[in-house]
Amino acid sequence: MSRPLILDPQAVPVVGVDDHLPGLPASRLTPSAVRERFAHHGAQVRRWRPEIAGDGAAWSRSPTPASVLVPLVEREHGLGVLLTRRTDHLRAHAGQISFPGGRREPGDADAIAAALREAQEEVGLEARHVEVVGTLPVYTTVTAFEVTPVVAIVRPELVLSPDPHEVAEVFEVPLAFLMTPAHHRRHEVEVGGMRREFLSMPWHASHAAEPYFIWGATAAMLRNLYRFLGEGG
């Protein structure tokens, strides 16, 4: 039986904040440090156990391979994570915060090719501005997707053209903020007789009236990135 969906995540109580965990130092969050981490340990990703492998269960259909691009944009003040807010009329995940990405198509050579294609289609991010540094372990979703996060360094001169049908807004969050567990909140709720848990990382941008509610699969993959960048020497 598949797990029931959480329809109003912002209404789910916060049961804890992970401020007992250390934030990653600035030295771990530079483009060169991220490149080095994946270059030296990227081959071990398949054997590396992520903290959050996903919330998939016994699906009623075969899982669908998918990819997301985790774009780390080079800025003077440090790397920024490029995220999108999906339009409110979409059938799936309307209004939610997500990475550019989607299901793998027959013409995609691999997970990386799928992530690059989806980023081009969704936000107009051209591959010439993208330097793929590695992938994180597959994340399984409650909606029966097996998602490969593709991590990339993005040049700052990028010019975006979001697809208005899919993307309501594109914005950036400092990587340092997201790699600080004091900003990671834990939620628990019972839905349809089943216990569900998830993380959120609300981002209060100076230009926005309401915080960006980063949660679910997007927050989980960011937490796995935190663990990966923080391990090893």
C-alpha positions in Angstrom: 0.0 0.0 0.0 1.4 3.4 -1.0 1.7 6.1 1.6 -1.0 8.8 1.7 -0.1 12.3 0.4 0.4 15.3 2.7 -1.8 18.0 1.2 -1.1 20.9 3.5 2.5 20.5 4.7 2.7 24.0 6.3 -0.1 23.0 8.7 1.8 20.0 10.0 3.3 20.6 13.5 7.0 21.1 13.9 8.3 18.5 16.4 12.0 19.5 16.4 14.8 21.6 15.0 18.2 20.1 14.2 20.2 22.8 15.8 22.3 20.2 17.7 24.0 19.4 14.4 26.9 21.6 13.1 26.6 23.8 10.1 29.1 23.2 7.4 32.1 25.6 7.5 32.5 28.0 4.6 35.6 26.1 3.5 33.4 23.1 2.5 31.0 25.2 0.5 33.3 26.8 -2.1 33.1 25.6 -5.8 36.5 24.0 -5.5 35.6 22.2 -2.3 32.4 20.8 -3.8 34.3 19.7 -6.9 37.0 18.0 -4.9 34.5 16.2 -2.7 32.7 14.7 -5.7 36.0 14.1 -7.6 37.5 12.1 -4.7 34.4 10.4 -3.4 31.9 10.5 -6.2 32.6 6.9 -7.2 31.6 5.8 -3.8 28.1 7.4 -4.0 26.4 4.1 -4.9 27.8 2.6 -1.7 27.2 5.7 0.4 24.1 5.5 2.5 22.1 8.7 2.5 20.4 9.8 5.7 17.1 10.0 3.9 16.6 7.4 1.1 13.1 8.5 0.3 9.5 7.9 1.3 8.5 5.4 -1.3 6.6 2.3 -0.3 5.0 -0.6 -2.1 3.9 1.2 -5.2 0.8 0.2 -7.2 2.8 0.8 -10.4 6.4 0.4 -11.5 8.6 3.3 -10.4 9.5 5.9 -13.0 13.1 7.0 -13.4 13.6 10.8 -13.0 16.3 13.4 -12.5 16.6 16.8 -10.9 19.4 19.3 -11.3 20.8 20.7 -8.1 22.3 24.0 -9.5 24.9 25.7 -7.3 25.3 29.1 -8.8 28.6 30.9 -8.3 28.0 34.3 -6.6 30.4 36.8 -5.0 28.9 36.1 -1.6 29.1 32.3 -2.0 27.2 29.5 -3.8 23.5 29.9 -4.2 21.0 27.0 -4.8 18.7 27.7 -7.7 15.1 26.6 -7.0 11.8 27.0 -8.7 8.2 27.5 -7.4 5.8 25.5 -9.5 2.7 27.1 -10.9 -0.5 26.7 -9.0 -2.5 25.0 -11.8 -0.3 21.9 -12.3 -1.8 18.6 -11.5 1.2 17.4 -9.5 3.0 19.3 -6.8 1.3 22.6 -7.6 2.9 25.6 -6.0 5.7 23.6 -4.4 9.4 24.5 -4.2 11.5 22.1 -6.3 14.7 21.7 -8.3 14.4 21.8 -12.1 13.8 18.2 -13.2 11.3 15.5 -14.2 10.9 12.1 -15.6 13.6 10.5 -17.8 12.6 10.4 -21.5 13.5 7.7 -24.0 15.9 10.0 -25.8 17.9 10.8 -22.6 21.3 9.0 -22.5 21.4 8.9 -18.7 20.3 10.6 -15.6 22.6 13.6 -16.2 21.2 14.1 -19.7 17.7 14.0 -18.3 18.5 16.6 -15.6 20.2 19.0 -18.1 17.3 18.7 -20.6 14.7 19.3 -17.9 16.6 22.4 -16.7 16.7 23.8 -20.2 13.0 23.2 -20.7 11.8 24.4 -17.4 14.0 27.5 -16.7 16.0 28.0 -19.9 19.3 27.0 -18.2 21.7 26.3 -21.0 24.1 23.4 -20.6 27.1 25.6 -21.6 26.7 27.3 -18.2 26.6 24.1 -16.3 29.5 22.0 -14.9 28.2 18.7 -13.6 30.3 17.6 -10.6 28.5 14.4 -9.6 25.3 12.7 -8.5 23.8 11.8 -5.2 22.0 8.5 -4.4 18.6 7.9 -5.9 15.7 9.3 -3.8 12.4 7.4 -4.0 9.2 9.4 -3.7 5.8 8.6 -2.4 4.5 9.2 -6.0 6.6 6.3 -7.4 9.5 8.2 -8.9 13.2 7.2 -8.5 14.9 10.5 -8.6 18.7 11.0 -9.3 19.9 14.4 -8.0 22.6 15.7 -10.4 24.8 18.3 -8.6 26.3 21.1 -10.8 28.2 24.3 -10.5 26.6 27.0 -12.6 28.4 30.0 -14.0 27.0 33.4 -12.8 26.4 34.8 -16.3 23.4 32.5 -16.8 20.3 34.0 -18.3 17.1 32.2 -17.5 13.7 32.0 -19.4 11.3 30.0 -17.2 8.5 28.1 -18.8 5.4 30.0 -17.6 3.2 26.9 -17.8 5.4 25.0 -15.2 7.4 27.6 -13.3 5.9 30.6 -11.4 9.2 31.8 -10.1 12.9 31.1 -10.0 14.9 32.1 -7.0 18.2 31.4 -5.1 18.9 30.4 -1.5 22.4 30.7 -0.1 24.0 27.2 0.1 25.3 28.1 3.5 21.8 28.6 4.9 20.6 25.3 3.6 23.7 23.5 4.9 23.0 24.7 8.4 20.8 22.2 10.3 19.6 24.9 12.7 17.4 25.8 9.8 16.1 22.2 9.3 12.8 21.6 11.0 11.2 18.2 11.6 7.5 17.6 11.1 5.3 14.6 11.9 1.7 13.9 11.1 -0.7 11.0 10.8 -2.4 10.7 7.4 -4.8 8.0 6.5 -3.7 6.0 9.5 -0.1 6.2 8.7 2.7 8.2 10.3 4.5 10.5 7.9 7.7 12.5 8.7 9.4 15.2 6.7 11.9 18.1 6.9 11.3 21.7 6.0 13.8 24.6 5.5 11.8 27.8 5.2 13.7 30.6 3.5 12.7 34.2 4.4 13.9 36.2 1.5 14.0 40.0 1.9 12.0 40.6 -1.3 9.2 38.1 -0.4 6.2 38.7 1.8 6.0 35.0 2.8 8.8 32.5 3.3 9.6 30.0 0.7 8.5 26.7 2.2 11.1 24.2 1.1 10.0 20.7 2.2 9.6 17.0 1.3 11.8 15.5 -1.4 13.6 18.8 -2.1 14.5 19.3 1.6 15.5 15.6 1.9 17.9 15.8 -1.0 19.4 19.0 0.4 19.9 17.2 3.7 21.6 14.4 1.9 23.9 16.9 0.2 24.7 18.3 3.7 25.7 14.9 4.9 27.8 14.2 1.8 29.7 17.4 1.8 30.3 17.2 5.5 31.8 13.7 5.5 35.4 12.7 4.9 38.5 14.8 4.7 
